[in-house]
Amino acid sequence: LIGTHVLKVSLLTVVNKSILQRSTLTPVHSSTLTPMHLRKAKLMFFWVRYPSSAVLKMYFPDIKFNKNNTAQLVKWFSNFREFYYIQMEKYARQAISEGLKAADDLHVAGDSELYRVLNLHYNRNNHIEVPPNFRYVVEQTLREFFRAIQSGKDTEQSWKKSIYKVISRLDDPVPEYFKSPNFLEQLE
């Protein structure tokens, strides 16, 4: 009887600690990144390819950040860039193989295959209208890859690094409405 009573008391203590811990995290604050956060991050990519962790924290006000979820969010953007740059290299090589001679002859229209592939990847359900400057960024990235491949720089070990530096300067501010606590609900 005493053992059972002690067990009940310790379980109540654990339950009360759990409730206390939950009450310190308001319902809008969690340390867990969800698939909706991933969707939001993908949409942010239209504006910013190289966000700092400080910028990311501003745009995810519902997250209680720690080193793990901060690293996860940074990793997501790294993965977004990887997909983006793979597409750029593929389409630049295709343009060269089709005989295109000048990077300035490369143009990315809103209805082009490359633009469609990127929009499908980052904005699958067309939640937002893609910002006009993104098309410019895509075109500049494609041209940078084209020039590098055409001049044979792709045989060098770190040939993409100079491209990354150019593209990182093309980041734009993410719209303020992304900071809204209701932004994720709008995506559902």
C-alpha positions in Angstrom: 0.0 0.0 0.0 2.8 2.4 0.8 4.7 1.5 -2.3 1.6 2.2 -4.5 1.1 5.5 -2.8 4.7 6.5 -3.4 4.4 5.5 -7.1 1.2 7.6 -7.4 2.9 10.6 -5.8 6.0 10.4 -8.1 3.8 10.0 -11.2 1.8 13.1 -10.2 5.1 14.9 -9.7 6.2 13.9 -13.2 2.8 14.9 -14.7 2.9 18.2 -12.8 6.5 18.9 -14.1 5.3 18.1 -17.6 2.4 20.5 -17.3 4.7 23.1 -15.8 7.2 22.7 -18.6 4.4 22.9 -21.2 3.0 26.1 -19.6 6.3 27.8 -20.1 6.0 27.2 -23.8 3.0 29.1 -25.1 0.9 27.2 -27.6 2.5 29.1 -30.4 6.0 28.3 -29.2 7.5 24.9 -29.8 11.0 23.7 -30.5 9.7 21.3 -33.2 10.0 22.1 -36.9 7.0 20.7 -38.8 6.4 20.0 -42.5 4.6 23.4 -42.6 7.8 25.1 -41.4 9.6 23.3 -44.3 7.0 24.6 -46.7 7.5 28.1 -45.4 11.3 27.9 -45.6 11.0 26.7 -49.2 8.8 29.7 -50.0 11.4 32.0 -48.4 14.0 30.6 -50.8 12.4 32.8 -53.5 13.9 35.8 -51.7 16.9 34.5 -49.8 19.3 31.7 -50.7 21.8 32.4 -47.9 19.9 33.5 -44.8 21.8 33.9 -41.5 20.5 32.0 -38.5 19.5 35.4 -37.0 17.3 36.1 -40.1 15.8 32.7 -39.9 14.9 33.1 -36.3 13.0 36.4 -37.1 10.8 34.6 -39.6 9.9 31.7 -37.4 8.5 33.4 -34.4 6.6 30.3 -33.3 9.7 28.3 -32.8 11.7 28.2 -29.6 15.1 27.9 -31.1 17.9 25.7 -29.9 21.1 24.5 -31.6 19.4 21.4 -33.1 16.5 23.1 -34.8 18.6 26.0 -35.8 21.0 23.6 -37.5 18.0 21.8 -39.1 16.7 25.0 -40.6 20.2 26.0 -41.9 20.5 22.5 -43.4 17.2 22.9 -45.1 18.5 26.0 -46.9 21.7 24.1 -47.8 19.5 21.4 -49.4 17.4 24.0 -51.2 20.6 25.5 -52.7 21.9 22.1 -53.6 18.8 21.3 -55.7 18.9 24.8 -57.2 22.5 24.6 -58.2 22.1 21.1 -59.7 19.3 22.5 -61.9 21.4 25.4 -62.9 24.4 23.3 -63.9 22.1 20.8 -65.8 20.4 23.6 -67.8 23.7 25.4 -68.5 25.3 22.3 -69.8 22.2 21.6 -71.9 22.5 25.1 -73.4 26.1 24.6 -74.3 25.4 21.2 -75.8 22.7 22.9 -78.0 25.3 25.2 -79.3 24.5 28.5 -77.4 27.6 30.7 -77.6 27.0 33.6 -75.3 25.7 33.7 -71.7 23.8 36.9 -72.4 21.7 35.0 -74.9 20.3 32.9 -72.0 16.9 34.1 -70.9 14.6 32.6 -68.3 11.0 33.2 -69.0 8.2 32.7 -66.5 7.0 29.8 -68.6 10.3 28.1 -69.2 11.0 24.5 -68.1 13.7 25.6 -65.6 11.4 28.1 -64.0 8.6 25.6 -63.9 10.8 23.0 -62.2 12.0 25.4 -59.6 8.5 26.7 -58.9 7.2 23.2 -58.6 10.0 22.3 -56.1 9.7 25.4 -53.8 6.1 26.4 -54.3 4.4 23.1 -55.1 0.8 24.2 -54.4 1.4 27.8 -55.8 0.8 29.2 -52.3 2.4 32.5 -53.3 3.1 34.4 -56.4 6.8 34.1 -57.2 8.5 37.5 -56.7 9.6 39.0 -60.0 13.2 39.3 -58.9 13.5 35.5 -58.6 13.4 35.1 -62.3 16.3 37.6 -62.6 18.3 35.6 -59.9 17.7 32.4 -61.8 18.8 33.9 -65.1 22.0 35.3 -63.5 22.8 32.0 -61.8 22.3 30.2 -65.1 24.5 32.6 -66.9 27.2 32.3 -64.2 27.2 28.5 -64.6 27.2 28.8 -68.4 30.3 31.1 -68.3 32.1 28.8 -65.9 31.5 25.6 -67.8 32.1 27.3 -71.2 35.5 28.5 -70.0 36.5 25.1 -68.6 36.5 26.2 -64.9 34.3 23.2 -64.1 37.5 21.1 -64.3 38.9 22.9 -61.2 38.2 21.6 -57.8 36.1 24.4 -56.2 34.8 26.0 -59.4 31.3 26.7 -58.0 32.5 28.8 -55.0 32.9 32.0 -57.1 29.3 31.4 -58.4 28.0 31.0 -54.9 29.5 34.4 -53.9 27.9 36.2 -56.8 24.5 34.6 -56.1 24.6 35.3 -52.4 24.7 39.0 -53.2 21.4 38.7 -55.0 19.4 37.9 -51.8 16.4 40.2 -51.2 14.6 40.9 -47.9 11.9 38.4 -47.2 8.5 40.1 -47.0 7.3 41.1 -43.5 4.1 39.0 -43.8 6.3 35.8 -43.5 6.8 36.9 -39.8 3.1 36.7 -39.1 2.1 34.0 -36.6 -0.8 33.1 -38.9 1.4 32.6 -42.0 1.5 28.8 -41.6 -2.3 28.7 -41.3 -2.6 30.5 -44.6 -0.6 27.6 -46.3 -3.0 24.9 -45.1 
